[in-house]
Amino acid sequence: MSLWLILIIVGVVMLILGVAVSAAKVLIWIGIALVVISLIMTLVNRGKTRV
């Protein structure tokens, strides 16, 4: 499994846990950050393979 896919899965799980547990608002922001970072890594890797 590639790294960006693992980061997306972890990010989505943290988003779900963050919404389910209202006391853990920090998990929402960590999940969003992981999803954004993984999407950026995906775009960068696709750009490298095309060049």
PQR file of N, CA, C, O and H, with PARSE charges and radii, in Angstrom:
ATOM      1  N   MET A   1       0.845  -1.177   0.000 -0.4000 1.5000
ATOM      2  CA  MET A   1       0.000   0.000   0.000 -0.0000 2.0000
ATOM      3  C   MET A   1       0.891   1.241   0.000  0.5500 1.7000
ATOM      4  O   MET A   1       1.904   1.298   0.697 -0.5500 1.4000
ATOM      5  N   SER A   2       0.498   2.214  -0.783 -0.4000 1.5000
ATOM      6  CA  SER A   2       1.322   3.420  -0.847 -0.0000 2.0000
ATOM      7  C   SER A   2       1.028   4.344   0.338  0.5500 1.7000
ATOM      8  O   SER A   2      -0.009   4.248   0.993 -0.5500 1.4000
ATOM      9  H   SER A   2      -0.325   2.168  -1.349  0.4000 1.0000
ATOM     10  N   LEU A   3       1.969   5.229   0.579 -0.4000 1.5000
ATOM     11  CA  LEU A   3       1.896   6.103   1.749 -0.0000 2.0000
ATOM     12  C   LEU A   3       0.707   7.035   1.699  0.5500 1.7000
ATOM     13  O   LEU A   3       0.056   7.253   2.721 -0.5500 1.4000
ATOM     14  H   LEU A   3       2.812   5.307   0.047  0.4000 1.0000
ATOM     15  N   TRP A   4       0.401   7.599   0.520 -0.4000 1.5000
ATOM     16  CA  TRP A   4      -0.701   8.560   0.448 -0.0000 2.0000
ATOM     17  C   TRP A   4      -2.040   7.896   0.733  0.5500 1.7000
ATOM     18  O   TRP A   4      -2.930   8.522   1.308 -0.5500 1.4000
ATOM     19  H   TRP A   4       0.929   7.421  -0.310  0.4000 1.0000
ATOM     20  N   LEU A   5      -2.194   6.634   0.338 -0.4000 1.5000
ATOM     21  CA  LEU A   5      -3.442   5.920   0.609 -0.0000 2.0000
ATOM     22  C   LEU A   5      -3.608   5.656   2.098  0.5500 1.7000
ATOM     23  O   LEU A   5      -4.708   5.772   2.638 -0.5500 1.4000
ATOM     24  H   LEU A   5      -1.471   6.125  -0.129  0.4000 1.0000
ATOM     25  N   ILE A   6      -2.517   5.303   2.755 -0.4000 1.5000
ATOM     26  CA  ILE A   6      -2.553   5.086   4.209 -0.0000 2.0000
ATOM     27  C   ILE A   6      -2.903   6.383   4.921  0.5500 1.7000
ATOM     28  O   ILE A   6      -3.696   6.380   5.863 -0.5500 1.4000
ATOM     29  H   ILE A   6      -1.623   5.209   2.317  0.4000 1.0000
ATOM     30  N   LEU A   7      -2.315   7.501   4.476 -0.4000 1.5000
ATOM     31  CA  LEU A   7      -2.614   8.785   5.108 -0.0000 2.0000
ATOM     32  C   LEU A   7      -4.072   9.189   4.911  0.5500 1.7000
ATOM     33  O   LEU A   7      -4.690   9.744   5.820 -0.5500 1.4000
ATOM     34  H   LEU A   7      -1.671   7.504   3.710  0.4000 1.0000
ATOM     35  N   ILE A   8      -4.624   8.917   3.735 -0.4000 1.5000
ATOM     36  CA  ILE A   8      -6.039   9.232   3.501 -0.0000 2.0000
ATOM     37  C   ILE A   8      -6.928   8.401   4.421  0.5500 1.7000
ATOM     38  O   ILE A   8      -7.873   8.926   5.009 -0.5500 1.4000
ATOM     39  H   ILE A   8      -4.122   8.466   2.997  0.4000 1.0000
ATOM     40  N   ILE A   9      -6.633   7.116   4.547 -0.4000 1.5000
ATOM     41  CA  ILE A   9      -7.443   6.242   5.401 -0.0000 2.0000
ATOM     42  C   ILE A   9      -7.362   6.694   6.854  0.5500 1.7000
ATOM     43  O   ILE A   9      -8.382   6.772   7.539 -0.5500 1.4000
ATOM     44  H   ILE A   9      -5.865   6.689   4.069  0.4000 1.0000
ATOM     45  N   VAL A  10      -6.155   6.990   7.326 -0.4000 1.5000
ATOM     46  CA  VAL A  10      -5.989   7.455   8.703 -0.0000 2.0000
ATOM     47  C   VAL A  10      -6.709   8.776   8.914  0.5500 1.7000
ATOM     48  O   VAL A  10      -7.341   8.982   9.951 -0.5500 1.4000
ATOM     49  H   VAL A  10      -5.327   6.927   6.769  0.4000 1.0000
ATOM     50  N   GLY A  11      -6.618   9.667   7.943 -0.4000 1.5000
ATOM     51  CA  GLY A  11      -7.299  10.960   8.049 -0.0000 2.0000
ATOM     52  C   GLY A  11      -8.806  10.816   8.131  0.5500 1.7000
ATOM     53  O   GLY A  11      -9.449  11.490   8.937 -0.5500 1.4000
ATOM     54  H   GLY A  11      -6.105   9.500   7.101  0.4000 1.0000
ATOM     55  N   VAL A  12      -9.372   9.957   7.317 -0.4000 1.5000
ATOM     56  CA  VAL A  12     -10.824   9.749   7.334 -0.0000 2.0000
ATOM     57  C   VAL A  12     -11.260   9.118   8.652  0.5500 1.7000
ATOM     58  O   VAL A  12     -12.282   9.507   9.218 -0.5500 1.4000
ATOM     59  H   VAL A  12      -8.850   9.410   6.663  0.4000 1.0000
ATOM     60  N   VAL A  13     -10.494   8.149   9.142 -0.4000 1.5000
ATOM     61  CA  VAL A  13     -10.828   7.517  10.427 -0.0000 2.0000
ATOM     62  C   VAL A  13     -10.779   8.548  11.548  0.5500 1.7000
ATOM     63  O   VAL A  13     -11.656   8.564  12.412 -0.5500 1.4000
ATOM     64  H   VAL A  13      -9.664   7.833   8.682  0.4000 1.0000
ATOM     65  N   MET A  14      -9.762   9.409  11.542 -0.4000 1.5000
ATOM     66  CA  MET A  14      -9.671  10.432  12.580 -0.0000 2.0000
ATOM     67  C   MET A  14     -10.816  11.441  12.466  0.5500 1.7000
ATOM     68  O   MET A  14     -11.313  11.929  13.481 -0.5500 1.4000
ATOM     69  H   MET A  14      -9.050   9.396  10.840  0.4000 1.0000
ATOM     70  N   LEU A  15     -11.234  11.753  11.243 -0.4000 1.5000
ATOM     71  CA  LEU A  15     -12.390  12.637  11.082 -0.0000 2.0000
ATOM     72  C   LEU A  15     -13.650  12.009  11.670  0.5500 1.7000
ATOM     73  O   LEU A  15     -14.415  12.681  12.362 -0.5500 1.4000
ATOM     74  H   LEU A  15     -10.830  11.355  10.419  0.4000 1.0000
ATOM     75  N   ILE A  16     -13.865  10.737  11.401 -0.4000 1.5000
ATOM     76  CA  ILE A  16     -15.051  10.054  11.924 -0.0000 2.0000
ATOM     77  C   ILE A  16     -15.004   9.994  13.449  0.5500 1.7000
ATOM     78  O   ILE A  16     -16.006  10.254  14.115 -0.5500 1.4000
ATOM     79  H   ILE A  16     -13.243  10.192  10.839  0.4000 1.0000
ATOM     80  N   LEU A  17     -13.831   9.649  14.003 -0.4000 1.5000
ATOM     81  CA  LEU A  17     -13.706   9.600  15.462 -0.0000 2.0000
ATOM     82  C   LEU A  17     -13.873  10.988  16.079  0.5500 1.7000
ATOM     83  O   LEU A  17     -14.462  11.130  17.151 -0.5500 1.4000
ATOM     84  H   LEU A  17     -13.017   9.437  13.462  0.4000 1.0000
ATOM     85  N   GLY A  18     -13.362  11.993  15.410 -0.4000 1.5000
ATOM     86  CA  GLY A  18     -13.479  13.355  15.925 -0.0000 2.0000
ATOM     87  C   GLY A  18     -14.916  13.836  15.962  0.5500 1.7000
ATOM     88  O   GLY A  18     -15.309  14.552  16.884 -0.5500 1.4000
ATOM     89  H   GLY A  18     -12.884  11.878  14.539  0.4000 1.0000
ATOM     90  N   VAL A  19     -15.702  13.451  14.970 -0.4000 1.5000
ATOM     91  CA  VAL A  19     -17.116  13.837  14.958 -0.0000 2.0000
ATOM     92  C   VAL A  19     -17.888  13.032  15.995  0.5500 1.7000
ATOM     93  O   VAL A  19     -18.786  13.560  16.650 -0.5500 1.4000
ATOM     94  H   VAL A  19     -15.382  12.870  14.222  0.4000 1.0000
ATOM     95  N   ALA A  20     -17.541  11.747  16.148 -0.4000 1.5000
ATOM     96  CA  ALA A  20     -18.258  10.882  17.074 -0.0000 2.0000
ATOM     97  C   ALA A  20     -17.999  11.276  18.534  0.5500 1.7000
ATOM     98  O   ALA A  20     -18.896  11.189  19.372 -0.5500 1.4000
ATOM     99  H   ALA A  20     -16.811  11.317  15.616  0.4000 1.0000
ATOM    100  N   VAL A  21     -16.786  11.705  18.828 -0.4000 1.5000
ATOM    101  CA  VAL A  21     -16.428  12.075  20.196 -0.0000 2.0000
ATOM    102  C   VAL A  21     -16.308  13.595  20.243  0.5500 1.7000
ATOM    103  O   VAL A  21     -15.326  14.168  19.774 -0.5500 1.4000
ATOM    104  H   VAL A  21     -16.057  11.776  18.148  0.4000 1.0000
ATOM    105  N   SER A  22     -17.308  14.226  20.809 -0.4000 1.5000
ATOM    106  CA  SER A  22     -17.338  15.691  20.778 -0.0000 2.0000
ATOM    107  C   SER A  22     -16.230  16.317  21.612  0.5500 1.7000
ATOM    108  O   SER A  22     -15.864  17.469  21.377 -0.5500 1.4000
ATOM    109  H   SER A  22     -18.107  13.760  21.191  0.4000 1.0000
ATOM    110  N   ALA A  23     -15.691  15.588  22.575 -0.4000 1.5000
ATOM    111  CA  ALA A  23     -14.614  16.136  23.401 -0.0000 2.0000
ATOM    112  C   ALA A  23     -13.282  16.144  22.658  0.5500 1.7000
ATOM    113  O   ALA A  23     -12.348  16.828  23.078 -0.5500 1.4000
ATOM    114  H   ALA A  23     -15.988  14.652  22.765  0.4000 1.0000
ATOM    115  N   ALA A  24     -13.182  15.403  21.571 -0.4000 1.5000
ATOM    116  CA  ALA A  24     -11.916  15.272  20.846 -0.0000 2.0000
ATOM    117  C   ALA A  24     -11.942  16.114  19.573  0.5500 1.7000
ATOM    118  O   ALA A  24     -11.786  15.575  18.477 -0.5500 1.4000
ATOM    119  H   ALA A  24     -13.941  14.848  21.230  0.4000 1.0000
ATOM    120  N   LYS A  25     -12.134  17.411  19.699 -0.4000 1.5000
ATOM    121  CA  LYS A  25     -12.176  18.311  18.548 -0.0000 2.0000
ATOM    122  C   LYS A  25     -10.827  18.376  17.836  0.5500 1.7000
ATOM    123  O   LYS A  25     -10.771  18.687  16.646 -0.5500 1.4000
ATOM    124  H   LYS A  25     -12.261  17.848  20.589  0.4000 1.0000
ATOM    125  N   VAL A  26      -9.755  18.088  18.543 -0.4000 1.5000
ATOM    126  CA  VAL A  26      -8.424  18.134  17.944 -0.0000 2.0000
ATOM    127  C   VAL A  26      -8.294  17.071  16.857  0.5500 1.7000
ATOM    128  O   VAL A  26      -7.591  17.285  15.869 -0.5500 1.4000
ATOM    129  H   VAL A  26      -9.801  17.836  19.509  0.4000 1.0000
ATOM    130  N   LEU A  27      -8.957  15.936  17.024 -0.4000 1.5000
ATOM    131  CA  LEU A  27      -8.892  14.870  16.030 -0.0000 2.0000
ATOM    132  C   LEU A  27      -9.449  15.325  14.682  0.5500 1.7000
ATOM    133  O   LEU A  27      -8.983  14.876  13.635 -0.5500 1.4000
ATOM    134  H   LEU A  27      -9.528  15.763  17.826  0.4000 1.0000
ATOM    135  N   ILE A  28     -10.424  16.194  14.703 -0.4000 1.5000
ATOM    136  CA  ILE A  28     -10.985  16.705  13.453 -0.0000 2.0000
ATOM    137  C   ILE A  28      -9.910  17.459  12.677  0.5500 1.7000
ATOM    138  O   ILE A  28      -9.745  17.257  11.474 -0.5500 1.4000
ATOM    139  H   ILE A  28     -10.803  16.559  15.554  0.4000 1.0000
ATOM    140  N   TRP A  29      -9.185  18.325  13.371 -0.4000 1.5000
ATOM    141  CA  TRP A  29      -8.155  19.130  12.704 -0.0000 2.0000
ATOM    142  C   TRP A  29      -6.988  18.262  12.256  0.5500 1.7000
ATOM    143  O   TRP A  29      -6.423  18.502  11.189 -0.5500 1.4000
ATOM    144  H   TRP A  29      -9.319  18.489  14.348  0.4000 1.0000
ATOM    145  N   ILE A  30      -6.614  17.259  13.044 -0.4000 1.5000
ATOM    146  CA  ILE A  30      -5.539  16.348  12.632 -0.0000 2.0000
ATOM    147  C   ILE A  30      -5.972  15.563  11.402  0.5500 1.7000
ATOM    148  O   ILE A  30      -5.186  15.379  10.473 -0.5500 1.4000
ATOM    149  H   ILE A  30      -7.072  17.064  13.911  0.4000 1.0000
ATOM    150  N   GLY A  31      -7.192  15.108  11.390 -0.4000 1.5000
ATOM    151  CA  GLY A  31      -7.710  14.366  10.232 -0.0000 2.0000
ATOM    152  C   GLY A  31      -7.748  15.211   8.978  0.5500 1.7000
ATOM    153  O   GLY A  31      -7.374  14.747   7.901 -0.5500 1.4000
ATOM    154  H   GLY A  31      -7.831  15.258  12.145  0.4000 1.0000
ATOM    155  N   ILE A  32      -8.202  16.462   9.108 -0.4000 1.5000
ATOM    156  CA  ILE A  32      -8.228  17.368   7.959 -0.0000 2.0000
ATOM    157  C   ILE A  32      -6.815  17.623   7.459  0.5500 1.7000
ATOM    158  O   ILE A  32      -6.574  17.621   6.251 -0.5500 1.4000
ATOM    159  H   ILE A  32      -8.506  16.840   9.982  0.4000 1.0000
ATOM    160  N   ALA A  33      -5.885  17.841   8.372 -0.4000 1.5000
ATOM    161  CA  ALA A  33      -4.500  18.096   7.978 -0.0000 2.0000
ATOM    162  C   ALA A  33      -3.916  16.888   7.248  0.5500 1.7000
ATOM    163  O   ALA A  33      -3.225  17.056   6.242 -0.5500 1.4000
ATOM    164  H   ALA A  33      -6.080  17.842   9.352  0.4000 1.0000
ATOM    165  N   LEU A  34      -4.179  15.681   7.733 -0.4000 1.5000
ATOM    166  CA  LEU A  34      -3.660  14.482   7.073 -0.0000 2.0000
ATOM    167  C   LEU A  34      -4.258  14.298   5.681  0.5500 1.7000
ATOM    168  O   LEU A  34      -3.553  13.909   4.750 -0.5500 1.4000
ATOM    169  H   LEU A  34      -4.740  15.545   8.549  0.4000 1.0000
ATOM    170  N   VAL A  35      -5.534  14.573   5.536 -0.4000 1.5000
ATOM    171  CA  VAL A  35      -6.167  14.444   4.224 -0.0000 2.0000
ATOM    172  C   VAL A  35      -5.574  15.459   3.246  0.5500 1.7000
ATOM    173  O   VAL A  35      -5.281  15.121   2.100 -0.5500 1.4000
ATOM    174  H   VAL A  35      -6.107  14.889   6.293  0.4000 1.0000
ATOM    175  N   VAL A  36      -5.398  16.694   3.696 -0.4000 1.5000
ATOM    176  CA  VAL A  36      -4.836  17.726   2.826 -0.0000 2.0000
ATOM    177  C   VAL A  36      -3.399  17.384   2.436  0.5500 1.7000
ATOM    178  O   VAL A  36      -3.026  17.516   1.271 -0.5500 1.4000
ATOM    179  H   VAL A  36      -5.636  16.969   4.627  0.4000 1.0000
ATOM    180  N   ILE A  37      -2.596  16.946   3.398 -0.4000 1.5000
ATOM    181  CA  ILE A  37      -1.202  16.582   3.113 -0.0000 2.0000
ATOM    182  C   ILE A  37      -1.141  15.418   2.128  0.5500 1.7000
ATOM    183  O   ILE A  37      -0.321  15.422   1.211 -0.5500 1.4000
ATOM    184  H   ILE A  37      -2.899  16.839   4.345  0.4000 1.0000
ATOM    185  N   SER A  38      -2.001  14.430   2.314 -0.4000 1.5000
ATOM    186  CA  SER A  38      -1.975  13.284   1.406 -0.0000 2.0000
ATOM    187  C   SER A  38      -2.420  13.670   0.002  0.5500 1.7000
ATOM    188  O   SER A  38      -1.893  13.145  -0.978 -0.5500 1.4000
ATOM    189  H   SER A  38      -2.667  14.427   3.060  0.4000 1.0000
ATOM    190  N   LEU A  39      -3.384  14.580  -0.109 -0.4000 1.5000
ATOM    191  CA  LEU A  39      -3.798  15.037  -1.438 -0.0000 2.0000
ATOM    192  C   LEU A  39      -2.682  15.816  -2.121  0.5500 1.7000
ATOM    193  O   LEU A  39      -2.466  15.659  -3.322 -0.5500 1.4000
ATOM    194  H   LEU A  39      -3.812  15.007   0.687  0.4000 1.0000
ATOM    195  N   ILE A  40      -1.975  16.650  -1.377 -0.4000 1.5000
ATOM    196  CA  ILE A  40      -0.848  17.391  -1.939 -0.0000 2.0000
ATOM    197  C   ILE A  40       0.236  16.424  -2.403  0.5500 1.7000
ATOM    198  O   ILE A  40       0.805  16.598  -3.480 -0.5500 1.4000
ATOM    199  H   ILE A  40      -2.150  16.778  -0.401  0.4000 1.0000
ATOM    200  N   MET A  41       0.524  15.398  -1.588 -0.4000 1.5000
ATOM    201  CA  MET A  41       1.537  14.411  -1.974 -0.0000 2.0000
ATOM    202  C   MET A  41       1.118  13.671  -3.243  0.5500 1.7000
ATOM    203  O   MET A  41       1.959  13.370  -4.090 -0.5500 1.4000
ATOM    204  H   MET A  41       0.061  15.256  -0.713  0.4000 1.0000
ATOM    205  N   THR A  42      -0.164  13.380  -3.378 -0.4000 1.5000
ATOM    206  CA  THR A  42      -0.659  12.707  -4.572 -0.0000 2.0000
ATOM    207  C   THR A  42      -0.453  13.575  -5.804  0.5500 1.7000
ATOM    208  O   THR A  42       0.008  13.092  -6.838 -0.5500 1.4000
ATOM    209  H   THR A  42      -0.847  13.625  -2.689  0.4000 1.0000
ATOM    210  N   LEU A  43      -0.793  14.851  -5.697 -0.4000 1.5000
ATOM    211  CA  LEU A  43      -0.630  15.752  -6.836 -0.0000 2.0000
ATOM    212  C   LEU A  43       0.837  15.923  -7.205  0.5500 1.7000
ATOM    213  O   LEU A  43       1.176  15.966  -8.387 -0.5500 1.4000
ATOM    214  H   LEU A  43      -1.168  15.244  -4.857  0.4000 1.0000
ATOM    215  N   VAL A  44       1.705  16.020  -6.211 -0.4000 1.5000
ATOM    216  CA  VAL A  44       3.138  16.162  -6.480 -0.0000 2.0000
ATOM    217  C   VAL A  44       3.679  14.911  -7.156  0.5500 1.7000
ATOM    218  O   VAL A  44       4.462  15.012  -8.101 -0.5500 1.4000
ATOM    219  H   VAL A  44       1.429  15.984  -5.251  0.4000 1.0000
ATOM    220  N   ASN A  45       3.277  13.737  -6.691 -0.4000 1.5000
ATOM    221  CA  ASN A  45       3.763  12.495  -7.276 -0.0000 2.0000
ATOM    222  C   ASN A  45       3.252  12.328  -8.711  0.5500 1.7000
ATOM    223  O   ASN A  45       3.981  11.831  -9.569 -0.5500 1.4000
ATOM    224  H   ASN A  45       2.640  13.654  -5.924  0.4000 1.0000
ATOM    225  N   ARG A  46       2.022  12.732  -8.976 -0.4000 1.5000
ATOM    226  CA  ARG A  46       1.510  12.647 -10.343 -0.0000 2.0000
ATOM    227  C   ARG A  46       2.240  13.614 -11.255  0.5500 1.7000
ATOM    228  O   ARG A  46       2.489  13.306 -12.421 -0.5500 1.4000
ATOM    229  H   ARG A  46       1.430  13.136  -8.279  0.4000 1.0000
ATOM    230  N   GLY A  47       2.581  14.772 -10.735 -0.4000 1.5000
ATOM    231  CA  GLY A  47       3.334  15.742 -11.534 -0.0000 2.0000
ATOM    232  C   GLY A  47       4.718  15.241 -11.869  0.5500 1.7000
ATOM    233  O   GLY A  47       5.219  15.503 -12.963 -0.5500 1.4000
ATOM    234  H   GLY A  47       2.379  15.021  -9.788  0.4000 1.0000
ATOM    235  N   LYS A  48       5.351  14.527 -10.954 -0.4000 1.5000
ATOM    236  CA  LYS A  48       6.690  13.985 -11.201 -0.0000 2.0000
ATOM    237  C   LYS A  48       6.657  12.869 -12.228  0.5500 1.7000
ATOM    238  O   LYS A  48       7.576  12.749 -13.039 -0.5500 1.4000
ATOM    239  H   LYS A  48       4.945  14.315 -10.065  0.4000 1.0000
ATOM    240  N   THR A  49       5.620  12.054 -12.208 -0.4000 1.5000
ATOM    241  CA  THR A  49       5.568  10.935 -13.144 -0.0000 2.0000
ATOM    242  C   THR A  49       5.280  11.404 -14.575  0.5500 1.7000
ATOM    243  O   THR A  49       5.668  10.732 -15.531 -0.5500 1.4000
ATOM    244  H   THR A  49       4.874  12.151 -11.550  0.4000 1.0000
ATOM    245  N   ARG A  50       4.619  12.521 -14.729 -0.4000 1.5000
ATOM    246  CA  ARG A  50       4.302  13.026 -16.073 -0.0000 2.0000
ATOM    247  C   ARG A  50       5.481  13.745 -16.703  0.5500 1.7000
ATOM    248  O   ARG A  50       5.572  13.817 -17.928 -0.5500 1.4000
ATOM    249  H   ARG A  50       4.304  13.066 -13.952  0.4000 1.0000
ATOM    250  N   VAL A  51       6.369  14.267 -15.908 -0.4000 1.5000
ATOM    251  CA  VAL A  51       7.493  15.041 -16.452 -0.0000 2.0000
ATOM    252  C   VAL A  51       8.592  14.118 -16.920  0.5500 1.7000
ATOM    253  O   VAL A  51       9.622  14.582 -17.409 -0.5500 1.4000
ATOM    254  H   VAL A  51       6.296  14.208 -14.913  0.4000 1.0000
TER
END
